[in-house]
Amino acid sequence: MLLSIVLPTYNERENIQRLIPAIERMLKQQKLKAEIIVVDDSSPDGTAAASRQIGKRYGNVRIIVRPKKEGIGAALHQAYDAAKGDIILSMDVDSLGPETIPKLVNKLNEGYDYVNGDRGTFGSWCKNRGMEGFTKECLSIAGNGLLRILFGAPLSQFTMNCRAFTRSSWRSITIKEKGNIFLIEMIVAMKKQGVRIAQVPVQFTDRKHGLSKMRLGIESIRFIRVLGRLVWEYRF
């Protein structure tokens, strides 16, 4: 069984230099056969070059450089299509560690087609983030709760890039969105197809390097705009 690990990046040079070697050590310990796909939106900080340099050391790292920044959804879509593995797994490089990978894969091997990461209890966003963290936490709980009611997927986080799924389940759906809403539409489309869905708790940590790409106001507006279309297409 081949595993494809997809890492979307934009200005993540320091994080990618830390994460890939850690993933390689984990793969060796777990005796997992995997390819690592770094899909980079032409980062000006040299993320792609750093990934290539690391890849020479291991031989299983593929780099996809996109000509422009279109959003995480567009990047993931291209990488998922290019993946060769029987299982495709994607994760953020700034807040998740290699221990996430076997957790997702083991749960998937219990008979599920799609497994989502659950970043844990209330307060994880609030720690050391003040009012901004509190606001994000409240909006996350409300938004995810609404999505759970509307679409029936048994998940706590619809917008977290921490997921593993079979290649066949990915090929069974069509996604239109290119930004962060892609992550929601993917789950909703999987649910409509009758895909077996589960979640598993994962350790979510604060970013150590670089800046977050999330813009709360913009994404909230996009969420409201797209929600009507998702309800119409996937409920009615």
Secondary structure, 3 states (H helix, E strand, C coil): CEEEEEEEECCCHHHHHHHHHHHHHHHHHHCCEEEEEEEECCCCCCHHHHHHHHHHHHCCEEEEECCCCCCHHHHHHHHHHHCCCCEEEEECCCCCCCCHHHHHHHHHCCCCCEEEEECCCCCCCCCCCHHHHHHHHHHHHHHHHHHHHHHCCCCCCCCCCEEEEEHHHHHCCCCCCCCCHHHHHHHHHHHHCCCCEEEEECCCCCCCCCCCCCCHHHHHHHHHHHHHHHHHHHHC
